[in-house]
Structures are given as structure tokens and as C-alpha cells.
Amino acid sequence: LTPNVKTIGALYSSSEDNSKTQVEEFKAYAEKAGLTVETFAVPSTNEIASTVNVMTSKVDAIWVPIDNTIASAFSTVVSSNQTAKKPIYPSATAMEAGGLASVVVDQHDLGVATGKMIAKVLKGEKPADTPVNVFSTGKSVINKKLAQELGITIPESVLKEAGQVIE
């Protein structure tokens, strides 16, 4: 969608170990694809605006892992990026308000799987014997409206294959 992007800023909370792991994995994949990843960790939501302001002068796009701290203040990420207008690639559907595109786990499917696990436990299965479900696929979400605002053309083939298109 953004072939001219060469440097991606990874914005995450330094207090969430899951985010640190995702950033490490993302950086490895991105670098294999010939991209540079600059990491920007924030200790709390209070530093998001200033960090995004610094970040946007150094990167071509912003990527956000599944991160509760950033998700809770995603509107700050979006508003702090208003002048720079860098494409934001979030990792959760809760962040659609200002993200260009993402591949996400369907929250409904995740809820159904969780409900099935709970039902087994309620029927007597021991939680320790309940296998962990890992979702390795997701659906693509494209924000067509934002793409138009950023001057990005989304190919029809991508729109047709998308799991969700935000008009």
C-alpha cells in the first residue's frame, strides 16, 4: 500500500513485555524485507504525544503492536500525527479510528473460542488440561477513507480481498 516507505517507527509501551516481543519479531521481519525499523518506547500514555511528534520527523510510517497502553490512547497517536500525516499500521481493530491498514484477529472469533474454553472448564475439565488456542491468521482491515485523505490509492484487488473496508 505504501511502497515508498523505507523507515517504520514502532511505537509501544516499555512496560508491556508482550509489546517488546512483538516489536522484536516485527523488526526482524521488516529488516528481512529491506526496511529500517526505529523503535519508540513510552513508559505511559503521558509521553505519547511528544514521542509521536519526534517520531514522525524520523520515519515514513508508524506501526503499533497489540499494546494496551497505546490502544487506550490511540486517539492521541492519531491527533499527534495530524500534521505529519504518516500512515499508521495498527495491530488491533480497536485502533481503526486512524489506522490505514492492518491484519487482525477477529474479536468475535476470539470470543467464541474463549467461550468454548470456559464451557469445558464449567463442565469439569481442569484449566491446566485446557489447551491454549493460538490464532495464526487474521483478516485484513483497510481504511479507504483515510487512504484517500493521505493520497494513497488502494488497488481494487486489495479492497476485494479485505475482510473489512472502512469507507
C-alpha beads as a LAMMPS data file, in Angstrom:
LAMMPS data file: protein, C-alpha beads

167 atoms
166 bonds

1 atom types
1 bond types

-500.0 500.0 xlo xhi
-500.0 500.0 ylo yhi
-500.0 500.0 zlo zhi

Masses

1 110.0

Atoms # bond

1 1 1 0.000 0.000 0.000
2 1 1 2.894 2.345 0.721
3 1 1 5.836 1.153 -1.387
4 1 1 7.868 4.326 -0.746
5 1 1 8.066 3.596 2.975
6 1 1 11.638 2.745 3.927
7 1 1 11.726 3.541 7.654
8 1 1 8.996 2.446 10.043
9 1 1 8.597 3.714 13.583
10 1 1 7.437 1.084 16.063
11 1 1 5.506 2.782 18.873
12 1 1 4.952 0.699 22.004
13 1 1 4.773 0.725 25.783
14 1 1 8.027 -0.102 27.533
15 1 1 6.039 -1.586 30.437
16 1 1 4.347 -4.320 28.372
17 1 1 6.527 -7.373 27.784
18 1 1 4.171 -8.639 25.075
19 1 1 4.786 -5.440 23.118
20 1 1 8.559 -5.760 23.414
21 1 1 8.357 -9.279 21.971
22 1 1 6.118 -8.164 19.101
23 1 1 8.456 -5.290 18.262
24 1 1 11.460 -7.629 18.167
25 1 1 9.622 -10.021 15.831
26 1 1 8.339 -7.185 13.647
27 1 1 11.802 -5.665 13.389
28 1 1 13.296 -8.996 12.272
29 1 1 10.639 -9.481 9.562
30 1 1 10.813 -5.878 8.380
31 1 1 14.592 -5.873 8.152
32 1 1 14.489 -9.096 6.105
33 1 1 12.197 -7.189 3.724
34 1 1 14.782 -4.396 3.432
35 1 1 13.047 -1.921 5.748
36 1 1 14.539 0.004 8.642
37 1 1 12.698 -0.025 11.965
38 1 1 13.211 2.674 14.574
39 1 1 11.744 1.814 17.977
40 1 1 9.980 4.355 20.181
41 1 1 9.023 3.123 23.651
42 1 1 6.871 5.153 26.015
43 1 1 6.564 4.463 29.763
44 1 1 2.983 5.791 29.919
45 1 1 0.269 7.495 27.895
46 1 1 1.584 10.876 29.063
47 1 1 4.574 10.620 26.705
48 1 1 2.740 9.501 23.572
49 1 1 2.135 12.944 22.022
50 1 1 5.712 14.142 22.399
51 1 1 7.108 10.796 21.236
52 1 1 4.903 10.755 18.118
53 1 1 5.970 14.347 17.338
54 1 1 9.643 13.303 17.444
55 1 1 8.958 10.007 15.667
56 1 1 7.185 11.491 12.659
57 1 1 10.244 13.536 11.729
58 1 1 12.340 10.364 11.530
59 1 1 10.065 7.761 9.897
60 1 1 7.904 7.203 6.823
61 1 1 5.175 5.209 8.612
62 1 1 4.109 4.161 12.107
63 1 1 3.439 0.616 13.281
64 1 1 1.768 -0.222 16.603
65 1 1 1.748 -3.730 18.106
66 1 1 -1.119 -5.113 20.175
67 1 1 -0.446 -2.873 23.153
68 1 1 -2.969 -1.882 25.811
69 1 1 -1.262 1.391 26.723
70 1 1 -1.096 2.646 23.144
71 1 1 -4.586 1.336 22.361
72 1 1 -6.049 3.236 25.308
73 1 1 -4.622 6.479 23.925
74 1 1 -4.733 5.733 20.203
75 1 1 -6.621 8.963 19.565
76 1 1 -3.534 10.786 20.891
77 1 1 -1.349 8.905 18.398
78 1 1 -3.696 9.914 15.577
79 1 1 -4.003 13.562 16.621
80 1 1 -0.242 13.894 17.162
81 1 1 0.252 12.606 13.615
82 1 1 -2.214 15.101 12.047
83 1 1 0.433 17.455 10.687
84 1 1 2.909 14.791 9.555
85 1 1 0.191 12.584 8.017
86 1 1 2.265 9.401 8.213
87 1 1 0.372 6.168 7.526
88 1 1 -0.323 4.287 10.757
89 1 1 -0.471 0.494 10.731
90 1 1 -2.109 -0.669 13.987
91 1 1 -2.354 -4.300 15.044
92 1 1 -5.847 -4.311 16.545
93 1 1 -9.299 -3.499 15.271
94 1 1 -9.831 -1.238 18.273
95 1 1 -7.376 1.131 16.599
96 1 1 -9.272 1.553 13.316
97 1 1 -10.071 5.212 14.011
98 1 1 -6.842 6.396 12.461
99 1 1 -5.065 3.381 11.083
100 1 1 -4.542 2.888 7.361
101 1 1 -4.496 -0.902 7.288
102 1 1 -3.960 -3.944 9.428
103 1 1 -4.294 -7.682 9.620
104 1 1 -6.074 -8.522 12.854
105 1 1 -7.552 -11.403 14.781
106 1 1 -11.328 -11.227 14.573
107 1 1 -12.507 -10.298 18.086
108 1 1 -15.772 -12.244 17.587
109 1 1 -13.870 -15.414 16.697
110 1 1 -11.599 -14.873 19.692
111 1 1 -14.657 -14.516 21.959
112 1 1 -16.246 -17.697 20.607
113 1 1 -13.023 -19.661 21.212
114 1 1 -12.797 -18.250 24.741
115 1 1 -16.419 -19.188 25.424
116 1 1 -15.763 -22.770 24.319
117 1 1 -12.785 -22.992 26.664
118 1 1 -14.856 -21.657 29.571
119 1 1 -17.655 -24.136 28.805
120 1 1 -15.192 -27.044 29.068
121 1 1 -13.971 -25.813 32.444
122 1 1 -17.547 -25.334 33.681
123 1 1 -18.264 -28.933 32.655
124 1 1 -15.423 -30.145 34.864
125 1 1 -12.316 -30.032 32.711
126 1 1 -9.282 -28.828 34.652
127 1 1 -7.943 -25.451 33.450
128 1 1 -4.416 -26.904 33.442
129 1 1 -5.583 -29.535 30.924
130 1 1 -7.206 -26.977 28.629
131 1 1 -5.033 -26.421 25.547
132 1 1 -4.052 -22.906 24.572
133 1 1 -5.561 -21.738 21.285
134 1 1 -3.288 -19.696 19.057
135 1 1 -4.736 -17.670 16.204
136 1 1 -2.205 -17.606 13.384
137 1 1 -4.376 -15.978 10.746
138 1 1 -6.399 -12.823 10.687
139 1 1 -8.499 -10.597 8.488
140 1 1 -7.269 -7.532 6.679
141 1 1 -8.830 -4.187 7.516
142 1 1 -8.402 -1.275 5.100
143 1 1 -9.364 2.302 5.908
144 1 1 -10.300 3.536 2.432
145 1 1 -11.414 6.931 3.731
146 1 1 -8.048 7.569 5.401
147 1 1 -6.175 6.310 2.341
148 1 1 -7.959 8.930 0.244
149 1 1 -7.057 11.651 2.778
150 1 1 -3.393 10.571 2.598
151 1 1 -3.430 10.400 -1.208
152 1 1 -2.894 6.630 -1.200
153 1 1 -4.618 4.552 -3.857
154 1 1 -5.737 1.146 -2.653
155 1 1 -5.817 -1.348 -5.539
156 1 1 -9.269 -2.823 -6.213
157 1 1 -7.817 -6.317 -5.820
158 1 1 -6.760 -5.475 -2.254
159 1 1 -10.168 -3.987 -1.437
160 1 1 -11.957 -7.084 -2.788
161 1 1 -9.793 -9.414 -0.680
162 1 1 -10.129 -7.330 2.505
163 1 1 -12.038 -8.738 5.434
164 1 1 -13.295 -5.247 6.232
165 1 1 -13.197 -1.932 4.369
166 1 1 -13.833 1.285 6.266
167 1 1 -15.489 3.741 3.895

Bonds

1 1 1 2
2 1 2 3
3 1 3 4
4 1 4 5
5 1 5 6
6 1 6 7
7 1 7 8
8 1 8 9
9 1 9 10
10 1 10 11
11 1 11 12
12 1 12 13
13 1 13 14
14 1 14 15
15 1 15 16
16 1 16 17
17 1 17 18
18 1 18 19
19 1 19 20
20 1 20 21
21 1 21 22
22 1 22 23
23 1 23 24
24 1 24 25
25 1 25 26
26 1 26 27
27 1 27 28
28 1 28 29
29 1 29 30
30 1 30 31
31 1 31 32
32 1 32 33
33 1 33 34
34 1 34 35
35 1 35 36
36 1 36 37
37 1 37 38
38 1 38 39
39 1 39 40
40 1 40 41
41 1 41 42
42 1 42 43
43 1 43 44
44 1 44 45
45 1 45 46
46 1 46 47
47 1 47 48
48 1 48 49
49 1 49 50
50 1 50 51
51 1 51 52
52 1 52 53
53 1 53 54
54 1 54 55
55 1 55 56
56 1 56 57
57 1 57 58
58 1 58 59
59 1 59 60
60 1 60 61
61 1 61 62
62 1 62 63
63 1 63 64
64 1 64 65
65 1 65 66
66 1 66 67
67 1 67 68
68 1 68 69
69 1 69 70
70 1 70 71
71 1 71 72
72 1 72 73
73 1 73 74
74 1 74 75
75 1 75 76
76 1 76 77
77 1 77 78
78 1 78 79
79 1 79 80
80 1 80 81
81 1 81 82
82 1 82 83
83 1 83 84
84 1 84 85
85 1 85 86
86 1 86 87
87 1 87 88
88 1 88 89
89 1 89 90
90 1 90 91
91 1 91 92
92 1 92 93
93 1 93 94
94 1 94 95
95 1 95 96
96 1 96 97
97 1 97 98
98 1 98 99
99 1 99 100
100 1 100 101
101 1 101 102
102 1 102 103
103 1 103 104
104 1 104 105
105 1 105 106
106 1 106 107
107 1 107 108
108 1 108 109
109 1 109 110
110 1 110 111
111 1 111 112
112 1 112 113
113 1 113 114
114 1 114 115
115 1 115 116
116 1 116 117
117 1 117 118
118 1 118 119
119 1 119 120
120 1 120 121
121 1 121 122
122 1 122 123
123 1 123 124
124 1 124 125
125 1 125 126
126 1 126 127
127 1 127 128
128 1 128 129
129 1 129 130
130 1 130 131
131 1 131 132
132 1 132 133
133 1 133 134
134 1 134 135
135 1 135 136
136 1 136 137
137 1 137 138
138 1 138 139
139 1 139 140
140 1 140 141
141 1 141 142
142 1 142 143
143 1 143 144
144 1 144 145
145 1 145 146
146 1 146 147
147 1 147 148
148 1 148 149
149 1 149 150
150 1 150 151
151 1 151 152
152 1 152 153
153 1 153 154
154 1 154 155
155 1 155 156
156 1 156 157
157 1 157 158
158 1 158 159
159 1 159 160
160 1 160 161
161 1 161 162
162 1 162 163
163 1 163 164
164 1 164 165
165 1 165 166
166 1 166 167
